[in-house]
Structures are given as structure tokens and as C-alpha cells.
Amino acid sequence: MLVTQSVLIPMLVGCLVCAMPILFAALAMWKVSQRKKELTRAIDEAWVDSASQLATVAGSIRTQDLMQSMSIKESEARSLLAKLGASNGMSTSINDDGELVVYAHSNLRVAPVTSWDAGKLDVGSQGSVRTADAGSTASANVADSAYSEALEELMQEQAASRMKSM
């Protein structure tokens, strides 16, 4: 009985020592698979966000537009449009050619023109609008600068995502 215990205890300790690297490897593989899922989800969200920004700037976007602007395949563009159409702030329709078109909704509300006295408005040289009575100025060239900034930002994000994927 004494011989059995003296052999059994070192054998159990040896098995535990040998099993520890296997357990750590299994844990590491599980963490890698979880991280891969998170990264895949984040990359998908980034693609949808980029397409959403593009649709917001353009107002509407088709498969061909998405393929050209993001340099992706047609199947990827269709999948991206479907995901984009399911997101908030977007609506979809099928055009006469049978192609999916996604439209961006603006949260901007514009007051009716009838509430302004059109005779008292003076358009300045740099696109600013000035009222004759109060002399206050409101910027009207927001559309041009916002479009340029959004397009430049989108191109920088796409370049960064391509560099990360390489």
C-alpha cells in the first residue's frame, strides 16, 4: 500500500503539470475566437458607417455608386446596401432598373419660407445671408463646406481601414 501511494501522488502531480499548458492553450484559443468575432463585427459596422456617411452626403446611393466610391465588388456592395437600408435614418426603394437605392433622411428641419420677409434678405459675396433689419448674419455656404469635409473624412477613413487590413 505504501508503494502505491508513493507512485500515485507524483503521477497525479505530473499529470496536472502536463495538463496546465493544454488548458492555457485552450483558453487562449477561446479568447482568440472571441476577439475575432468582435473584430469582424467592428469591421462590418465600420463599412456600414462609411456607406451611411456616403449616403448622407450624396442623399441617395446605388450599388454602382458604392462600388466606385469604396472600390468593392458588386456582391459586397449589395450586401452593404442591404445592411445600410436596415439601419435607422435610411430608407430603401427599388428603381426602374430593379436596383436597390438607399436614401438618407436628414434630421434638419427648415422653417417655411412664408415666415420670412423675402424682401429684407441680402445675399453677401461669400454666401452669407444678412437681414436688412437686424444685421445678423447666418452662413449659407454650409452645404459646400460640409460636403467637402465629409467627403475628405470618408476618404481618410477608407484609406486608414485599407492600411489596417493589409
C-alpha positions in Angstrom: 0.0 0.0 0.0 2.8 2.3 0.7 4.4 1.7 -2.7 1.1 2.5 -4.4 0.7 5.9 -2.7 4.4 6.8 -3.3 3.9 6.3 -7.0 0.3 7.6 -7.3 1.0 11.1 -5.9 3.9 12.0 -8.2 1.9 10.6 -11.1 -1.1 12.8 -10.3 1.2 15.9 -9.9 2.9 15.1 -13.2 -0.5 14.8 -15.0 -1.6 18.2 -13.6 1.7 19.8 -14.6 1.3 18.4 -18.1 -2.3 19.4 -18.4 -1.7 23.0 -17.5 -0.2 24.0 -20.9 -3.1 22.3 -22.6 -5.6 24.2 -20.5 -3.8 27.5 -21.1 -3.7 26.8 -24.9 -7.4 26.0 -24.9 -8.2 29.2 -23.0 -6.0 31.2 -25.4 -7.8 29.7 -28.4 -11.2 30.6 -27.0 -10.1 34.2 -26.4 -8.8 34.4 -29.9 -12.1 33.2 -31.3 -14.0 35.7 -29.2 -11.7 38.6 -30.3 -12.0 37.5 -33.9 -15.8 37.7 -33.6 -15.5 41.2 -32.1 -13.2 42.4 -34.8 -15.4 41.0 -37.6 -18.4 42.8 -36.1 -16.4 46.1 -35.7 -15.2 45.9 -39.3 -18.7 45.3 -40.6 -20.0 48.2 -38.5 -17.2 50.4 -39.9 -18.2 49.5 -43.5 -21.8 50.3 -42.8 -20.9 53.6 -41.1 -18.8 54.6 -44.1 -21.5 53.8 -46.5 -24.0 55.6 -44.3 -21.8 58.7 -44.3 -21.5 58.5 -48.1 -25.3 58.2 -48.5 -25.8 61.1 -46.1 -23.5 63.3 -48.2 -24.9 62.2 -51.5 -28.6 62.0 -50.4 -29.0 58.6 -52.1 -26.7 55.8 -53.1 -26.9 52.9 -55.5 -24.8 49.7 -55.9 -22.7 51.2 -58.7 -22.0 54.4 -56.6 -20.9 52.3 -53.7 -18.7 50.0 -55.8 -16.9 53.0 -57.4 -16.5 55.1 -54.2 -15.4 52.3 -51.9 -13.6 50.1 -54.5 -15.5 46.9 -53.6 -17.2 44.1 -55.6 -20.8 44.1 -56.6 -21.8 41.4 -54.2 -20.2 43.2 -51.3 -21.9 46.5 -52.4 -25.3 44.8 -52.5 -24.8 43.2 -49.1 -23.6 46.6 -47.7 -26.7 48.4 -49.2 -29.0 45.8 -47.6 -27.4 46.3 -44.2 -27.5 50.1 -44.7 -31.1 50.0 -45.7 -32.0 48.2 -42.4 -30.3 50.9 -40.3 -32.0 53.9 -38.8 -32.2 57.1 -40.8 -32.2 55.3 -44.1 -35.0 54.2 -46.4 -34.8 51.9 -49.4 -36.6 51.6 -52.7 -36.2 49.7 -56.0 -35.7 51.9 -59.1 -37.0 51.2 -62.6 -33.9 49.2 -63.4 -34.6 46.8 -60.5 -31.7 48.2 -58.5 -31.7 48.9 -54.7 -31.4 52.6 -53.8 -30.8 53.7 -50.3 -31.9 57.3 -49.3 -30.6 59.1 -46.2 -33.1 61.1 -44.1 -31.9 64.4 -42.8 -32.8 65.4 -39.2 -32.7 69.0 -40.4 -36.0 70.9 -40.3 -36.3 74.0 -42.3 -38.8 76.8 -41.4 -41.3 77.6 -44.2 -40.2 80.5 -46.4 -43.5 82.2 -45.7 -42.4 83.1 -42.2 -39.5 85.3 -43.6 -39.9 88.6 -45.3 -38.0 87.8 -48.5 -37.6 91.5 -49.4 -35.4 92.0 -46.3 -32.8 89.4 -47.2 -29.4 90.3 -48.7 -27.1 87.6 -50.0 -23.5 88.5 -49.4 -20.5 87.8 -51.7 -19.3 84.7 -49.7 -22.7 83.0 -49.5 -23.7 84.6 -46.2 -27.3 85.8 -45.7 -27.9 89.1 -44.0 -31.2 90.6 -42.9 -31.7 94.2 -43.6 -33.3 95.0 -40.2 -31.2 93.2 -37.6 -28.0 92.9 -39.5 -27.4 89.4 -38.2 -25.5 87.0 -40.5 -26.1 83.3 -41.0 -23.8 81.1 -43.0 -25.4 79.7 -46.2 -22.3 78.0 -47.6 -22.6 75.2 -45.1 -23.6 72.7 -47.8 -20.4 73.2 -49.8 -18.1 73.0 -46.9 -19.9 70.2 -45.2 -19.9 68.1 -48.3 -16.1 68.7 -48.8 -15.3 67.9 -45.2 -17.5 64.8 -45.2 -16.0 63.5 -48.4 -12.4 64.1 -47.2 -13.1 62.5 -43.9 -14.7 59.5 -45.6 -11.7 59.1 -47.9 -9.3 59.3 -45.0 -11.3 56.6 -43.1 -11.3 54.3 -46.1 -7.5 54.7 -46.6 -6.9 54.0 -42.9 -9.1 50.9 -43.0 -7.3 49.7 -46.1 -4.0 50.2 -44.4 -5.1 48.3 -41.4 -6.4 45.4 -43.5 -3.0 45.0 -45.2 
